[in-house]
Amino acid sequence: MESCQENGVLEKDMNSIESAIMDWTAIITRLWMHDINQFTRTSGLSFGQMNLMLHIHYRGACEVSGVSDLMQMTPAGASQMVERMVQQGLVTRNEVPGDRRIRLVHLTRQGEEMVQGCIRLHEKWVHELAETLSSDEQAEAERILMRLTEIAGRS
């Protein structure tokens, strides 16, 4: 069994499946972050802006007040970032009917197009990876990954 060091803390010995999952998630995270960074550099966006737009794309509109928690920044900083994104036409900020204190951040068509461009860049890598597997390996990988996704989704 191997040991893994994460954030300077030595983890207990892991069995081979745990080690394989740790390795896989580390590689996927690194490559997805690389794709996001590459896309943001060429599109003139910040990593934080793209991160917020991806969050809204996958999770739906979020409260302006929740952006600071999501982005790990001060409420004032988050509010300023959202305002810049509104001015750039990437998001809208709308009051919730019945509670004018709450404002939700939604993607605009332009924001959604930016997100789709970033996702397409990553999908290209995923497609190239899948093509390296035989049909049988693809079926086995699909079955296992779907099961792991189901289990992880419950967490």
C-alpha positions as CSV (number, residue, x, y, z in Angstrom):
1,M,0.0,0.0,0.0
2,E,1.1,3.5,-0.8
3,S,1.0,6.7,1.2
4,C,-0.3,10.0,-0.1
5,Q,0.6,13.5,1.2
6,E,-2.2,16.1,0.7
7,N,-1.8,19.7,2.0
8,G,1.3,18.7,4.0
9,V,-0.6,16.1,6.0
10,L,0.5,12.5,5.6
11,E,-2.6,10.3,5.0
12,K,-2.8,6.8,6.4
13,D,-1.8,4.0,4.0
14,M,-4.4,3.6,1.3
15,N,-5.3,0.5,-0.6
16,S,-4.8,0.5,-4.4
17,I,-8.3,1.6,-5.3
18,E,-8.1,4.6,-3.0
19,S,-4.7,5.5,-4.4
20,A,-6.0,5.1,-8.0
21,I,-9.0,7.3,-7.2
22,M,-6.7,9.9,-5.6
23,D,-4.4,9.9,-8.6
24,W,-7.3,10.1,-11.1
25,T,-9.0,13.0,-9.3
26,A,-5.7,14.9,-9.0
27,I,-5.1,14.5,-12.8
28,I,-8.6,15.5,-13.8
29,T,-8.5,18.5,-11.5
30,R,-5.2,19.6,-12.8
31,L,-6.3,19.2,-16.4
32,W,-9.7,20.9,-15.9
33,M,-8.0,23.8,-14.1
34,H,-5.5,24.0,-17.0
35,D,-8.3,24.2,-19.5
36,I,-10.1,26.9,-17.5
37,N,-6.9,28.9,-17.2
38,Q,-6.2,28.6,-20.9
39,F,-9.7,29.7,-21.8
40,T,-9.7,32.6,-19.4
41,R,-6.4,33.9,-20.7
42,T,-7.5,33.9,-24.3
43,S,-11.0,35.4,-23.5
44,G,-9.9,38.2,-21.2
45,L,-11.7,36.8,-18.2
46,S,-10.4,36.2,-14.7
47,F,-10.3,32.7,-13.2
48,G,-12.7,33.9,-10.5
49,Q,-15.2,35.2,-13.2
50,M,-15.1,31.8,-15.0
51,N,-15.4,29.9,-11.8
52,L,-18.5,31.9,-10.8
53,M,-20.0,31.4,-14.3
54,L,-19.3,27.7,-14.2
55,H,-21.0,27.5,-10.8
56,I,-24.1,29.2,-12.1
57,H,-24.1,27.1,-15.2
58,Y,-24.0,23.8,-13.2
59,R,-25.9,24.8,-10.1
60,G,-28.2,27.6,-11.2
61,A,-28.6,31.2,-10.1
62,C,-27.0,32.2,-6.8
63,E,-27.5,35.0,-4.4
64,V,-25.1,37.9,-4.5
65,S,-24.5,37.4,-0.8
66,G,-23.4,33.8,-1.5
67,V,-20.8,34.8,-4.1
68,S,-18.4,35.9,-1.3
69,D,-18.5,32.4,0.3
70,L,-18.2,30.6,-3.0
71,M,-15.3,32.8,-4.2
72,Q,-13.7,33.0,-0.7
73,M,-13.6,36.8,-0.9
74,T,-15.0,39.7,1.1
75,P,-18.6,40.6,0.5
76,A,-17.5,44.0,-1.0
77,G,-15.0,42.2,-3.3
78,A,-17.7,39.8,-4.4
79,S,-20.1,42.6,-5.0
80,Q,-17.6,44.5,-7.1
81,M,-16.8,41.4,-9.2
82,V,-20.5,40.8,-9.9
83,E,-20.9,44.4,-10.8
84,R,-18.0,44.2,-13.3
85,M,-19.5,41.0,-14.8
86,V,-22.9,42.8,-15.1
87,Q,-21.2,45.7,-16.9
88,Q,-19.4,43.1,-19.2
89,G,-22.8,41.6,-20.1
90,L,-21.8,38.2,-18.6
91,V,-24.4,38.1,-15.8
92,T,-27.6,39.8,-14.6
93,R,-28.5,40.6,-11.0
94,N,-32.2,40.5,-10.3
95,E,-34.3,41.0,-7.2
96,V,-36.3,38.0,-6.0
97,P,-40.1,38.7,-6.4
98,G,-41.5,39.1,-2.9
99,D,-38.1,39.8,-1.2
100,R,-36.3,42.8,-2.6
101,R,-33.4,42.2,-0.2
102,I,-32.3,39.1,-2.1
103,R,-30.6,39.5,-5.5
104,L,-29.9,36.5,-7.7
105,V,-27.0,36.3,-10.2
106,H,-28.0,34.7,-13.5
107,L,-25.9,34.0,-16.7
108,T,-26.7,36.1,-19.7
109,R,-26.6,34.6,-23.2
110,Q,-23.1,36.0,-23.6
111,G,-22.0,34.5,-20.2
112,E,-23.5,31.1,-21.2
113,E,-21.6,31.2,-24.5
114,M,-18.4,31.8,-22.6
115,V,-19.1,28.9,-20.4
116,Q,-19.9,26.7,-23.4
117,G,-16.6,27.7,-25.0
118,C,-14.7,26.6,-21.9
119,I,-16.6,23.4,-21.6
120,R,-15.9,22.6,-25.3
121,L,-12.2,23.0,-24.7
122,H,-12.3,20.4,-21.9
123,E,-14.6,18.1,-23.9
124,K,-12.0,17.9,-26.6
125,W,-9.5,16.4,-24.1
126,V,-12.2,14.0,-22.8
127,H,-13.0,12.9,-26.3
128,E,-9.3,12.3,-27.1
129,L,-8.9,10.3,-23.9
130,A,-12.0,8.1,-24.6
131,E,-10.7,7.4,-28.1
132,T,-7.6,5.7,-26.6
133,L,-9.8,3.0,-25.0
134,S,-11.1,-0.1,-26.8
135,S,-14.9,-0.5,-27.0
136,D,-14.8,-3.0,-24.1
137,E,-12.6,-0.6,-22.0
138,Q,-15.0,2.2,-22.7
139,A,-18.0,0.2,-21.6
140,E,-16.2,-0.9,-18.4
141,A,-15.0,2.6,-17.6
142,E,-18.4,4.1,-18.3
143,R,-20.0,1.6,-15.9
144,I,-17.5,2.2,-13.1
145,L,-17.5,6.0,-13.5
146,M,-21.3,6.2,-13.5
147,R,-21.3,4.2,-10.3
148,L,-18.6,6.4,-8.7
149,T,-20.5,9.5,-9.8
150,E,-23.7,8.1,-8.3
151,I,-22.0,7.4,-5.0
152,A,-20.1,10.7,-4.9
153,G,-23.3,12.6,-5.7
154,R,-24.8,11.4,-2.4
155,S,-22.0,13.1,-0.4
